Amino acid sequence: MKQPLAYIHPDAKIAPGVVIEPFVTIDKNVIIGEGSRIGSNVTILEGTRIGKNCNIFQGAVIGGVPQDLKFKGEDSLAIIGDNTTIREYVTVNRGTAAKNKTVIGSNCLIMAYCHVAHDCIIGNHVIMANATQLAGEVIIDDFAILSGGILVHQFTHIGQHVMIQGGSKINKDVPPFVKAGRDPVSYAGINSIGLRRRGYTNEQIRDVQDIYRYIYLSGMNTSHAIERIEAELPATKERDEILLFVRSSPRGIIKGYFE
């Protein structure tokens, strides 16, 4: 349903049944999937792809030009998956030549005043609470929860099923399944409540706890801890995911509280 007070570029592709409220601006080269709702005063710019059944609240700006001096006007995208909610005054910039796209996955909730910079890749079922700010090329894996007012340094990787305390400043990678908090940000235990809610068994959670005891509580450096984990703990999907994450972290992972 097009509101007569909205501007929609004739080249934009709007699926049937999309609700567009007053004073919306939709640029060329935009695609919006069926069942989505675009709130008043939303601006959707060139290169944006919005999936099905999304809800974009008032004042959000999606697909803005990257705030990156290396950007030279190249074609790029801002992609939002199905069933994702973007709350008031969120800003999502499109990609640069680095990745050519910024992606927010499906079933995400991005709360008011969050910023997602160029070339960020956000997985599915991610929650970002109010005023959390992502610099360029941040990666956030599935089911991560970032509380309000978090600042995330460029190129940082946040693992799956992570819970991060509000107001944290993230300048190192956060490995999967953990809670992170304090100042400076550090390991604060396993996100056991979140894992139980998502169907992980007590045995799986104990296995994850054992792995992080080696990494954070044994007094060993990370390389030695990884060697011991591989030698002494049984191979599981969770173990291998954690080891792959730690080994492939160019920034290094967050420290333990007592380090």
KEVOTOR-828265 format. One line per 3 residues: number of its first residue (from 1); their letters; for each residue z, y, x of N, C-alpha, C. Coordinates in steps of 0.2 Angstrom, whole numbers, plus 5000, padded with zeros to 4 digits. Layout:
# KEVOTOR-828265
NUM = a = Z:Y:X:Z:Y:X:Z:Y:X ~ ...
# end
This chain:
# KEVOTOR-828265
1 = mkq = 5000:4994:5004:5000:5000:5000:5000:5006:5004 ~ 4995:5010:5005:4994:5016:5009:4997:5022:5005 ~ 5001:5025:5008:5004:5032:5005:4999:5037:5007
4 = pla = 4998:5041:5002:4992:5046:5003:4994:5052:5008 ~ 5001:5052:5010:5003:5057:5015:5003:5054:5022 ~ 5001:5048:5023:5000:5045:5029:4993:5046:5032
7 = yih = 4993:5046:5039:4986:5046:5042:4985:5039:5045 ~ 4979:5036:5043:4977:5030:5046:4970:5031:5049 ~ 4969:5029:5055:4963:5030:5058:4958:5025:5055
10 = pda = 4952:5026:5054:4947:5022:5050:4946:5015:5054 ~ 4947:5015:5060:4946:5009:5064:4952:5005:5065 ~ 4958:5007:5062:4964:5003:5062:4963:4997:5057
13 = kia = 4966:4991:5059:4965:4985:5054:4972:4984:5051 ~ 4973:4985:5045:4979:4984:5041:4978:4979:5036 ~ 4982:4974:5037:4982:4968:5032:4984:4970:5025
16 = pgv = 4981:4966:5021:4983:4967:5014:4991:4967:5013 ~ 4994:4971:5009:5001:4970:5007:5005:4974:5012 ~ 5003:4977:5017:5007:4981:5022:5009:4987:5018
19 = vie = 5015:4989:5018:5018:4995:5015:5018:5000:5020 ~ 5015:5006:5019:5015:5012:5024:5018:5018:5020 ~ 5024:5020:5023:5027:5026:5019:5025:5033:5021
22 = pfv = 5027:5038:5018:5024:5045:5020:5025:5047:5027 ~ 5020:5051:5029:5020:5054:5036:5020:5049:5042 ~ 5017:5043:5040:5016:5039:5046:5009:5041:5049
25 = tid = 5009:5040:5056:5002:5041:5059:5000:5034:5063 ~ 4995:5031:5061:4992:5025:5064:4985:5027:5067 ~ 4985:5026:5074:4979:5027:5078:4974:5022:5078
28 = knv = 4969:5023:5081:4963:5018:5082:4966:5012:5086 ~ 4962:5007:5086:4963:5001:5089:4971:4998:5088 ~ 4973:4998:5082:4979:4996:5080:4978:4990:5075
31 = iig = 4982:4985:5075:4982:4979:5071:4989:4978:5068 ~ 4990:4978:5061:4996:4977:5058:4995:4971:5053 ~ 5000:4966:5054:4999:4959:5050:5002:4960:5043
34 = egs = 5000:4955:5039:5002:4955:5032:5010:4955:5031 ~ 5012:4958:5026:5019:4958:5024:5023:4963:5028 ~ 5021:4967:5033:5025:4972:5037:5026:4978:5033
37 = rig = 5031:4982:5035:5033:4988:5032:5034:4993:5037 ~ 5030:4999:5036:5030:5004:5041:5034:5010:5038 ~ 5040:5012:5041:5044:5017:5038:5041:5024:5039
40 = snv = 5044:5029:5035:5041:5036:5036:5042:5039:5043 ~ 5037:5043:5045:5037:5046:5051:5037:5042:5057 ~ 5035:5036:5056:5033:5031:5062:5026:5033:5065
43 = til = 5026:5033:5071:5020:5034:5075:5017:5027:5078 ~ 5012:5025:5077:5009:5019:5080:5003:5020:5083 ~ 5003:5020:5090:4997:5022:5094:4992:5017:5096
46 = egt = 4987:5019:5099:4982:5015:5102:4984:5009:5106 ~ 4981:5003:5104:4983:4997:5108:4989:4993:5105 ~ 4991:4995:5099:4997:4992:5096:4995:4986:5092
49 = rig = 4999:4980:5093:4998:4974:5089:5004:4973:5086 ~ 5005:4973:5079:5011:4971:5075:5010:4965:5071 ~ 5014:4960:5072:5013:4954:5068:5015:4954:5061
52 = knc = 5016:4949:5058:5017:4948:5051:5025:4949:5049 ~ 5026:4952:5043:5033:4953:5041:5037:4957:5045 ~ 5035:4962:5049:5039:4966:5053:5041:4972:5049
55 = nif = 5047:4975:5051:5050:4980:5048:5051:4986:5053 ~ 5047:4991:5053:5047:4997:5058:5051:5003:5054 ~ 5057:5004:5056:5060:5010:5053:5058:5017:5055
58 = qga = 5061:5021:5051:5059:5028:5052:5059:5031:5059 ~ 5054:5035:5061:5054:5038:5067:5053:5034:5073 ~ 5051:5028:5073:5050:5024:5079:5043:5026:5081
61 = vig = 5042:5025:5088:5035:5027:5091:5033:5020:5095 ~ 5028:5017:5093:5026:5011:5096:5019:5012:5099 ~ 5019:5009:5105:5012:5010:5109:5011:5016:5113
64 = gvp = 5016:5020:5114:5016:5026:5118:5013:5025:5125 ~ 5010:5031:5127:5008:5030:5134:5013:5029:5139 ~ 5013:5025:5144:5018:5023:5149:5021:5029:5152
67 = qdl = 5027:5029:5154:5030:5035:5157:5030:5032:5165 ~ 5024:5031:5167:5023:5029:5174:5018:5033:5177 ~ 5019:5036:5183:5014:5040:5186:5008:5036:5189
70 = kfk = 5009:5029:5189:5003:5025:5192:4998:5024:5186 ~ 5000:5025:5180:4996:5024:5174:4990:5029:5174 ~ 4984:5026:5174:4978:5030:5174:4973:5030:5168
73 = ged = 4977:5028:5162:4973:5028:5156:4970:5021:5155 ~ 4971:5016:5158:4968:5010:5157:4970:5007:5150 ~ 4965:5003:5148:4967:4999:5141:4972:4995:5142
76 = sla = 4977:4995:5137:4983:4990:5138:4986:4990:5131 ~ 4990:4985:5130:4993:4984:5123:5001:4985:5123 ~ 5003:4986:5117:5010:4985:5115:5010:4980:5109
79 = iig = 5013:4974:5110:5013:4968:5106:5020:4967:5103 ~ 5020:4966:5096:5026:4965:5093:5025:4958:5088 ~ 5029:4953:5089:5028:4947:5086:5030:4947:5079
82 = dnt = 5030:4942:5075:5031:4941:5068:5039:4942:5067 ~ 5040:4944:5061:5047:4944:5058:5052:4948:5063 ~ 5049:4953:5066:5054:4957:5071:5055:4964:5067
85 = tir = 5061:4966:5068:5064:4973:5065:5065:4978:5071 ~ 5061:4983:5070:5062:4989:5075:5066:4995:5071 ~ 5072:4996:5073:5075:5001:5069:5074:5009:5071
88 = eyv = 5077:5013:5069:5076:5020:5069:5075:5023:5076 ~ 5069:5027:5078:5068:5030:5084:5068:5026:5090 ~ 5066:5020:5089:5065:5016:5095:5058:5018:5098
91 = tvn = 5058:5018:5104:5051:5019:5108:5049:5013:5112 ~ 5043:5011:5111:5040:5005:5114:5033:5008:5118 ~ 5033:5008:5124:5027:5010:5128:5023:5004:5129
94 = rgt = 5016:5005:5129:5011:5000:5131:5011:4999:5138 ~ 5007:4993:5140:5007:4991:5147:5003:4996:5152 ~ 5003:4994:5158:4999:4997:5163:4995:4992:5166
97 = aak = 4992:4993:5172:4988:4988:5175:4992:4983:5178 ~ 4998:4984:5179:5003:4978:5181:5002:4972:5177 ~ 5003:4973:5171:5003:4967:5166:4998:4968:5160
100 = nkt = 4996:4974:5159:4991:4976:5154:4994:4975:5147 ~ 5001:4974:5146:5004:4973:5140:5011:4974:5140 ~ 5014:4976:5135:5022:4976:5134:5022:4972:5128
103 = vig = 5027:4967:5128:5028:4962:5123:5035:4962:5120 ~ 5036:4962:5114:5042:4960:5110:5040:4954:5106 ~ 5044:4949:5106:5043:4943:5103:5044:4943:5096
106 = snc = 5044:4937:5093:5046:4936:5086:5053:4935:5084 ~ 5055:4937:5078:5062:4937:5076:5067:4940:5080 ~ 5065:4946:5083:5069:4950:5087:5072:4956:5082
109 = lim = 5078:4959:5085:5081:4965:5082:5082:4970:5087 ~ 5078:4975:5087:5079:4981:5091:5082:4987:5088 ~ 5088:4988:5089:5092:4993:5085:5090:5000:5087
112 = ayc = 5093:5005:5084:5091:5012:5084:5091:5015:5091 ~ 5087:5019:5093:5086:5023:5099:5086:5019:5106 ~ 5084:5012:5105:5082:5008:5111:5075:5011:5114
115 = hva = 5074:5009:5120:5068:5011:5123:5066:5004:5127 ~ 5059:5003:5126:5056:4997:5130:5050:5000:5133 ~ 5051:5000:5140:5046:5003:5144:5040:4999:5146
118 = hdc = 5035:5001:5149:5029:4998:5151:5030:4991:5154 ~ 5026:4986:5151:5025:4980:5154:5032:4976:5154 ~ 5036:4978:5149:5042:4973:5148:5040:4967:5144
121 = iig = 5043:4961:5145:5041:4955:5141:5048:4953:5138 ~ 5048:4953:5132:5054:4951:5128:5053:4945:5124 ~ 5057:4940:5125:5056:4934:5121:5057:4934:5114
124 = nhv = 5058:4928:5111:5060:4928:5104:5067:4928:5102 ~ 5069:4930:5096:5076:4930:5094:5081:4934:5099 ~ 5078:4939:5102:5082:4944:5106:5085:4949:5102
127 = ima = 5091:4951:5103:5094:4957:5100:5096:4962:5105 ~ 5094:4968:5104:5095:4974:5108:5099:4979:5104 ~ 5106:4980:5105:5109:4985:5101:5108:4992:5103
130 = nat = 5111:4996:5099:5109:5004:5099:5109:5007:5106 ~ 5103:5010:5107:5103:5015:5113:5102:5011:5120 ~ 5101:5004:5120:5100:5001:5126:5093:5003:5129
133 = qla = 5092:5003:5135:5086:5006:5138:5084:5001:5144 ~ 5077:4999:5143:5074:4995:5148:5069:4999:5152 ~ 5070:4999:5158:5065:5002:5163:5059:4997:5163
136 = gev = 5054:4999:5167:5047:4995:5167:5048:4988:5170 ~ 5044:4984:5167:5043:4977:5169:5049:4973:5169 ~ 5054:4974:5165:5059:4970:5163:5057:4964:5159
139 = iid = 5060:4958:5161:5059:4952:5157:5066:4950:5154 ~ 5066:4948:5147:5071:4946:5144:5069:4939:5140 ~ 5073:4934:5141:5071:4928:5139:5074:4927:5132
142 = dfa = 5072:4921:5128:5074:4920:5121:5081:4920:5120 ~ 5083:4922:5114:5090:4922:5112:5095:4926:5116 ~ 5093:4931:5120:5097:4935:5124:5100:4940:5119
145 = ils = 5106:4943:5120:5109:4948:5116:5112:4953:5121 ~ 5109:4959:5120:5111:4965:5124:5115:4970:5120 ~ 5121:4971:5121:5125:4975:5117:5123:4983:5118
148 = ggi = 5126:4987:5115:5124:4994:5115:5125:4998:5121 ~ 5120:5003:5122:5121:5007:5128:5120:5004:5135 ~ 5116:4999:5135:5115:4995:5142:5109:4999:5145
151 = lvh = 5109:4999:5152:5104:5002:5156:5101:4996:5160 ~ 5095:4995:5160:5092:4989:5164:5087:4992:5169 ~ 5088:4990:5175:5084:4992:5181:5077:4989:5180
154 = qft = 5072:4992:5183:5065:4990:5183:5065:4983:5186 ~ 5061:4979:5184:5059:4972:5187:5065:4967:5186 ~ 5070:4969:5182:5076:4964:5181:5074:4959:5176
157 = hig = 5077:4953:5178:5076:4947:5173:5082:4945:5170 ~ 5082:4944:5164:5088:4942:5160:5087:4936:5157 ~ 5091:4931:5158:5089:4924:5156:5091:4923:5148
160 = qhv = 5089:4917:5146:5090:4915:5139:5097:4914:5138 ~ 5099:4915:5131:5106:4914:5129:5111:4918:5132 ~ 5109:4924:5135:5114:4928:5139:5117:4933:5134
163 = miq = 5123:4934:5135:5127:4940:5131:5129:4945:5136 ~ 5127:4951:5135:5129:4957:5140:5133:4962:5137 ~ 5139:4964:5140:5144:4969:5137:5140:4975:5136
166 = ggs = 5142:4979:5131:5139:4986:5130:5141:4990:5136 ~ 5137:4995:5137:5138:5000:5142:5137:4998:5149 ~ 5134:4991:5150:5133:4989:5157:5127:4992:5160
169 = kin = 5127:4992:5167:5121:4994:5171:5119:4988:5174 ~ 5113:4985:5173:5110:4979:5175:5105:4981:5181 ~ 5107:4979:5187:5103:4980:5193:5101:4973:5197
172 = kdv = 5104:4968:5194:5102:4961:5197:5100:4957:5191 ~ 5097:4951:5193:5095:4946:5187:5102:4943:5184 ~ 5101:4942:5178:5107:4938:5174:5105:4931:5173
175 = ppf = 5108:4926:5175:5105:4919:5174:5107:4917:5167 ~ 5103:4911:5165:5104:4909:5158:5111:4907:5156 ~ 5112:4907:5150:5118:4904:5147:5125:4908:5148
178 = vka = 5125:4914:5152:5131:4917:5154:5133:4923:5150 ~ 5139:4925:5150:5141:4932:5148:5142:4936:5154 ~ 5140:4942:5154:5140:4947:5159:5144:4953:5157
181 = grd = 5148:4956:5161:5151:4962:5159:5155:4965:5165 ~ 5160:4970:5163:5164:4973:5168:5160:4978:5172 ~ 5163:4982:5177:5159:4987:5181:5161:4986:5188
184 = pvs = 5157:4985:5193:5150:4983:5192:5149:4977:5188 ~ 5143:4976:5185:5142:4970:5180:5142:4964:5184 ~ 5146:4959:5181:5147:4953:5185:5147:4947:5180
187 = yag = 5147:4941:5183:5148:4935:5179:5155:4935:5175 ~ 5155:4933:5168:5161:4933:5165:5162:4927:5161 ~ 5159:4922:5163:5160:4915:5159:5153:4913:5156
190 = ins = 5154:4908:5152:5148:4905:5148:5148:4908:5141 ~ 5142:4909:5139:5141:4911:5132:5142:4905:5127 ~ 5148:4902:5127:5149:4895:5124:5148:4896:5116
193 = igl = 5151:4902:5113:5150:4903:5106:5143:4903:5104 ~ 5139:4907:5108:5132:4908:5106:5128:4901:5107 ~ 5130:4897:5112:5127:4891:5113:5128:4886:5107
196 = rrr = 5135:4886:5105:5137:4881:5099:5133:4883:5093 ~ 5132:4890:5092:5128:4892:5086:5121:4890:5086 ~ 5119:4889:5092:5112:4887:5093:5111:4879:5094
199 = gyt = 5116:4875:5093:5115:4868:5092:5117:4865:5099 ~ 5119:4868:5104:5121:4865:5110:5127:4861:5109 ~ 5127:4855:5112:5133:4850:5111:5139:4852:5116
202 = neq = 5145:4850:5115:5150:4851:5120:5149:4848:5126 ~ 5145:4843:5127:5144:4840:5133:5139:4844:5137 ~ 5134:4847:5134:5129:4852:5137:5133:4858:5139
205 = ird = 5137:4860:5135:5141:4866:5137:5145:4865:5143 ~ 5148:4859:5143:5152:4857:5149:5148:4857:5156 ~ 5142:4854:5155:5138:4853:5161:5136:4860:5163
208 = vqd = 5134:4865:5159:5133:4872:5161:5139:4875:5164 ~ 5145:4874:5162:5151:4877:5165:5152:4874:5172 ~ 5150:4867:5173:5151:4864:5179:5146:4867:5184
211 = iyr = 5140:4869:5182:5135:4872:5187:5138:4879:5189 ~ 5140:4883:5184:5142:4890:5186:5149:4890:5190 ~ 5153:4884:5190:5159:4884:5194:5156:4883:5201
214 = yiy = 5151:4880:5202:5149:4879:5209:5146:4886:5212 ~ 5142:4889:5207:5139:4896:5209:5144:4901:5210 ~ 5149:4902:5205:5153:4908:5205:5160:4907:5207
217 = lsg = 5163:4901:5207:5170:4899:5208:5172:4895:5214 ~ 5167:4893:5217:5168:4888:5223:5169:4891:5230 ~ 5167:4898:5230:5168:4901:5237:5162:4900:5241
220 = mnt = 5157:4896:5239:5151:4895:5242:5146:4900:5241 ~ 5141:4901:5246:5136:4906:5245:5131:4903:5240 ~ 5126:4906:5237:5122:4904:5232:5117:4898:5235
223 = sha = 5115:4898:5241:5110:4893:5243:5114:4887:5244 ~ 5120:4887:5247:5124:4881:5248:5126:4878:5241 ~ 5128:4883:5236:5130:4880:5229:5124:4876:5226
226 = ier = 5118:4879:5227:5112:4875:5224:5111:4868:5227 ~ 5112:4868:5234:5112:4862:5237:5117:4857:5234 ~ 5123:4859:5233:5128:4855:5231:5127:4853:5224
229 = iea = 5124:4857:5220:5123:4856:5213:5118:4850:5212 ~ 5113:4851:5216:5107:4846:5216:5110:4839:5218 ~ 5114:4839:5223:5117:4833:5226:5122:4829:5222
232 = elp = 5126:4833:5218:5132:4831:5215:5132:4831:5207 ~ 5128:4835:5204:5128:4835:5197:5121:4832:5194 ~ 5122:4829:5188:5116:4825:5186:5111:4830:5184
235 = atk = 5104:4828:5184:5099:4832:5182:5099:4832:5175 ~ 5098:4838:5172:5098:4840:5165:5093:4845:5164 ~ 5090:4846:5158:5086:4852:5157:5089:4859:5158
238 = erd = 5096:4859:5156:5099:4866:5158:5100:4867:5165 ~ 5102:4861:5169:5103:4862:5176:5097:4864:5179 ~ 5091:4861:5178:5085:4863:5181:5083:4870:5179
241 = eil = 5084:4872:5173:5082:4879:5171:5086:4884:5175 ~ 5093:4883:5176:5097:4887:5180:5095:4888:5187 ~ 5093:4882:5190:5091:4882:5197:5085:4885:5198
244 = lfv = 5080:4884:5193:5073:4887:5194:5074:4895:5193 ~ 5078:4897:5189:5080:4904:5188:5082:4907:5194 ~ 5088:4904:5197:5091:4907:5203:5086:4907:5209
247 = rss = 5082:4902:5210:5078:4901:5216:5072:4906:5215 ~ 5070:4908:5209:5064:4912:5208:5066:4920:5207 ~ 5072:4921:5209:5075:4928:5208:5074:4932:5214
250 = prg = 5069:4937:5214:5068:4941:5220:5074:4946:5221 ~ 5077:4948:5215:5082:4953:5216:5089:4950:5217 ~ 5089:4944:5216:5096:4941:5217:5100:4941:5210
253 = iik = 5104:4936:5209:5108:4936:5203:5114:4940:5203 ~ 5117:4942:5198:5123:4946:5197:5129:4942:5201 ~ 5134:4945:5203:5139:4942:5207:5145:4940:5202
256 = gyf = 5149:4936:5205:5155:4934:5202:5160:4939:5202 ~ 5165:4939:5197:5170:4945:5197:5174:4945:5203 ~ 5175:4940:5206:5180:4940:5212:5176:4940:5218
259 = e = 5170:4941:5218:5166:4942:5225:5166:4949:5228
# end
